[in-house]
């Protein structure tokens, strides 16, 4: 059985190591991630992320099938991503937001045993 809380915590550790990323309480609950005070991602439980992308990056992610349309504002630059298994962590990292500089950091998510 997959522990989705643990998967999210592993992803959260990786996100917080990205340049300039901080976390804050999201206005609807949960955690949001920011760069210079601007929200670029938040979560709904341990398995559902909403990620803000440029319209071009949003269209690309949706076309490739690496993201889902955001439920409440599908055309507003937000996409959704589900984490259901450890193999989903890599694609989640690929949806890195441009505010982080689009750098692919030398950080890997480690699954803690």
Long-range contacts (C-beta under 8 A, 24 or more apart in sequence): 2-84, 2-85, 2-86, 4-45, 4-46, 4-47, 4-83, 4-84, 5-46, 6-111, 6-112, 7-46, 7-47, 7-83, 7-85, 7-86, 7-88, 7-89, 8-43, 8-46, 8-47, 8-83, 9-46, 10-89, 10-109, 10-110, 10-111, 10-112, 11-83, 11-89, 11-92, 11-93, 11-109, 13-109, 14-89, 14-93, 14-107, 14-108, 14-109, 15-41, 17-105, 17-107, 18-96, 18-100, 18-103, 18-105, 18-107, 19-100, 19-101, 19-103, 19-105, 20-99, 20-100, 21-100, 35-97, 35-99, 35-100, 36-99, 38-99, 40-97, 40-99, 40-100, 41-97, 46-83, 47-82, 47-83, 47-84, 48-80, 48-81, 48-82, 48-83, 49-80, 49-81, 49-82, 49-83, 49-92, 50-78, 50-79, 50-80, 50-81, 51-78, 51-79, 51-80, 51-81, 51-95, 51-97, 52-77, 52-78, 52-97, 53-77, 53-78, 53-79, 53-95, 53-97, 53-98, 54-98, 57-98, 61-95, 66-91, 66-94, 66-95, 67-95, 86-111
